[in-house]
Amino acid sequence: METKKRYDHLVKLVMVGDAGIGKSSLLSKFTSGAFNQNYLTTVGVDLLFTTVEVEQKRVRFQLWDTAGAERFRSITASFYRGAHVIIVAFDVTNGDSYMSLPRWISEARRYKNSECDVILVATKADDDENRQVDSDHILALETTYGIPCVETSAKSSKNVNELFDIIAHDQMKKKEEERKGIEKAKSEKRKITLTLTRRFSSFACCS
């Protein structure tokens, strides 16, 4: 069982996208450092955990690796709830996975909560020979949807650790701002309570 004592922040991350585009390979590379060319297609949903240290804080990633096949779509949708980050992935050597992005982005935006971040991630960016999605297509995506896109490669390790490091920093910042907001609200509430108490005390003394 995961306990709060073992980490400072928990980040639930859900990764979606078409089947066979390298989602599992990317998460495996991040969590274990291993790359398997013949990774088996995910059936349903896989769950991985890993912890990283950011600014002397331990950030625990709860990584939901979802199947991209149509028959698992209803299962995938249920895991969006409570997610802090949704990665919508596509394979730069697979044009069909790029064409599927509007559907995946629409689904992510429909099910996510208001505080959840959506990030586009391109996989297999090392394979220039078989690339079908160029930088212009990726720039068009960012412009159209207003979502940042990061090109990665589980094989070469390109931007893998950098991607999750950025996510960890962003989530820590959001949680810190949330904590400060709560503390400020509590402080304001105490001030109001103290003011009312003084007013009532003054009224009681004068009556």
C-alpha positions as CSV (number, residue, x, y, z in Angstrom):
1,M,0.0,0.0,0.0
2,E,1.3,3.5,-0.9
3,T,1.7,5.7,2.1
4,K,2.0,9.5,2.3
5,K,5.1,9.2,4.5
6,R,7.1,7.8,1.6
7,Y,6.7,10.9,-0.6
8,D,5.9,14.6,-0.5
9,H,3.7,14.8,-3.6
10,L,1.7,12.3,-5.6
11,V,1.1,12.8,-9.3
12,K,-1.4,10.7,-11.1
13,L,-0.5,10.6,-14.8
14,V,-2.6,8.9,-17.5
15,M,-1.1,8.1,-20.9
16,V,-3.4,7.7,-23.9
17,G,-3.1,7.3,-27.6
18,D,-3.5,4.7,-30.3
19,A,-2.2,1.1,-29.8
20,G,1.3,0.2,-30.7
21,I,2.8,3.7,-30.7
22,G,5.4,3.2,-27.9
23,K,3.5,4.4,-24.8
24,S,4.6,1.4,-22.7
25,S,8.2,1.7,-23.9
26,L,8.3,5.3,-22.9
27,L,7.0,4.7,-19.4
28,S,9.3,1.7,-19.0
29,K,12.3,3.7,-20.0
30,F,11.4,6.4,-17.4
31,T,10.7,4.0,-14.6
32,S,13.4,1.3,-15.1
33,G,15.8,2.8,-17.7
34,A,15.2,-0.3,-19.9
35,F,14.1,-0.3,-23.5
36,N,12.5,-3.3,-25.1
37,Q,12.0,-3.2,-28.9
38,N,9.4,-6.0,-28.7
39,Y,7.2,-4.6,-25.9
40,L,3.8,-6.4,-25.8
41,T,0.7,-4.3,-26.5
42,T,-1.1,-3.3,-23.3
43,V,-4.3,-5.1,-22.5
44,G,-6.7,-2.9,-20.6
45,V,-4.6,-0.8,-18.2
46,D,-1.2,-1.2,-16.6
47,L,-0.1,0.7,-13.5
48,L,3.5,1.7,-12.7
49,F,5.0,3.6,-9.8
50,T,8.3,5.5,-9.5
51,T,9.6,8.2,-7.3
52,V,11.9,11.1,-8.3
53,E,13.5,13.8,-6.2
54,V,12.9,17.4,-7.1
55,E,14.3,20.3,-5.1
56,Q,14.7,18.0,-2.1
57,K,11.1,16.8,-2.3
58,R,10.0,13.3,-3.2
59,V,7.5,13.2,-6.1
60,R,5.7,9.9,-6.5
61,F,4.4,9.2,-10.0
62,Q,1.4,7.0,-10.4
63,L,1.5,6.1,-14.1
64,W,-1.5,4.7,-15.8
65,D,-0.6,3.0,-19.1
66,T,-3.8,2.6,-21.1
67,A,-4.5,0.4,-24.1
68,G,-5.3,2.3,-27.3
69,A,-7.5,-0.4,-28.9
70,E,-11.1,0.6,-29.4
71,R,-12.5,-2.2,-27.3
72,F,-10.8,-0.8,-24.2
73,R,-12.0,2.8,-24.7
74,S,-14.7,2.6,-22.0
75,I,-12.1,1.3,-19.5
76,T,-9.7,4.0,-20.3
77,A,-12.3,6.8,-19.8
78,S,-12.8,5.8,-16.2
79,F,-9.1,6.4,-15.4
80,Y,-9.2,10.1,-16.4
81,R,-10.9,10.9,-13.1
82,G,-8.5,12.4,-10.6
83,A,-5.6,12.7,-13.0
84,H,-3.2,15.5,-12.5
85,V,-1.7,15.1,-16.0
86,I,-2.9,13.4,-19.2
87,I,-0.3,12.6,-21.9
88,V,-1.8,12.3,-25.3
89,A,0.8,10.4,-27.4
90,F,1.4,9.7,-31.0
91,D,4.1,8.0,-33.1
92,V,6.0,10.2,-35.6
93,T,6.5,7.1,-37.8
94,N,2.7,6.4,-37.8
95,G,0.6,9.0,-39.6
96,D,-2.6,7.4,-38.5
97,S,-1.7,7.9,-34.8
98,Y,-1.3,11.6,-35.7
99,M,-4.7,11.8,-37.4
100,S,-6.3,10.2,-34.3
101,L,-5.1,13.0,-32.0
102,P,-8.2,15.3,-32.3
103,R,-10.3,12.4,-31.0
104,W,-7.9,11.6,-28.1
105,I,-7.6,15.3,-27.2
106,S,-11.3,15.8,-27.3
107,E,-11.8,12.8,-25.0
108,A,-9.2,14.0,-22.5
109,R,-10.7,17.4,-22.3
110,R,-14.2,15.9,-21.8
111,Y,-13.2,13.7,-18.9
112,K,-10.4,15.7,-17.1
113,N,-11.0,18.0,-14.2
114,S,-10.3,21.7,-14.5
115,E,-6.9,21.5,-12.8
116,C,-5.6,18.7,-15.0
117,D,-2.8,19.4,-17.5
118,V,-2.8,17.9,-21.0
119,I,0.5,17.4,-22.8
120,L,1.2,16.1,-26.3
121,V,4.1,13.6,-26.6
122,A,5.6,12.4,-29.8
123,T,7.3,9.0,-29.6
124,K,10.1,7.3,-31.7
125,A,11.6,10.7,-32.6
126,D,14.9,9.0,-33.2
127,D,13.6,7.3,-36.3
128,D,14.2,9.9,-39.0
129,E,14.2,7.4,-41.8
130,N,10.6,6.3,-41.2
131,R,9.3,9.7,-39.9
132,Q,5.8,10.6,-41.3
133,V,5.0,13.5,-38.9
134,D,7.4,16.4,-39.3
135,S,8.1,19.5,-37.1
136,D,5.6,21.6,-39.1
137,H,2.8,19.1,-38.3
138,I,3.8,19.2,-34.6
139,L,3.9,23.0,-34.5
140,A,0.4,23.1,-36.1
141,L,-0.8,20.8,-33.3
142,E,0.5,23.1,-30.6
143,T,-1.0,26.2,-32.3
144,T,-4.4,24.5,-33.0
145,Y,-4.9,23.1,-29.5
146,G,-2.8,25.4,-27.4
147,I,-1.0,22.3,-25.9
148,P,2.8,21.9,-25.6
149,C,4.3,19.0,-27.5
150,V,7.5,17.2,-26.6
151,E,9.4,14.9,-29.0
152,T,10.7,11.8,-27.2
153,S,12.5,8.5,-28.0
154,A,12.5,5.5,-25.6
155,K,15.2,4.0,-27.7
156,S,17.7,6.9,-27.6
157,S,16.4,8.3,-24.3
158,K,15.7,11.7,-26.0
159,N,13.7,14.0,-23.7
160,V,12.4,11.1,-21.6
161,N,13.7,12.1,-18.2
162,E,13.4,15.8,-19.2
163,L,9.7,15.3,-19.9
164,F,8.9,13.9,-16.5
165,D,11.2,16.3,-14.7
166,I,9.2,19.2,-16.2
167,I,6.0,17.6,-15.2
168,A,7.2,17.0,-11.6
169,H,8.4,20.6,-11.3
170,D,5.1,22.0,-12.7
171,Q,3.0,19.8,-10.3
172,M,5.1,20.8,-7.3
173,K,4.6,24.4,-8.2
174,K,0.9,24.0,-8.6
175,K,0.6,22.2,-5.3
176,E,2.7,24.9,-3.5
177,E,0.5,27.6,-5.0
178,E,-2.6,25.7,-3.9
179,R,-1.1,25.3,-0.4
180,K,-0.4,29.0,-0.2
181,G,-3.9,29.8,-1.4
182,I,-5.4,27.6,1.4
183,E,-3.2,29.2,4.0
184,K,-4.2,32.6,2.8
185,A,-7.9,31.7,2.9
186,K,-7.5,30.4,6.4
187,S,-5.6,33.5,7.5
188,E,-8.3,35.8,6.0
189,K,-11.0,33.7,7.8
190,R,-9.1,34.1,11.1
191,K,-8.9,37.9,10.5
192,I,-12.6,38.1,9.8
193,T,-13.4,35.9,12.9
194,L,-11.2,38.1,15.1
195,T,-12.8,41.3,13.7
196,L,-16.3,40.0,14.4
197,T,-15.3,38.8,17.9
198,R,-13.9,42.3,18.7
199,R,-17.0,44.0,17.4
200,F,-19.4,41.8,19.3
201,S,-17.2,42.2,22.4
202,S,-17.4,46.0,22.0
203,F,-21.1,45.8,21.5
204,A,-21.5,43.7,24.6
205,C,-19.5,46.1,26.7
206,C,-21.5,49.1,25.6
207,S,-24.9,47.5,26.1
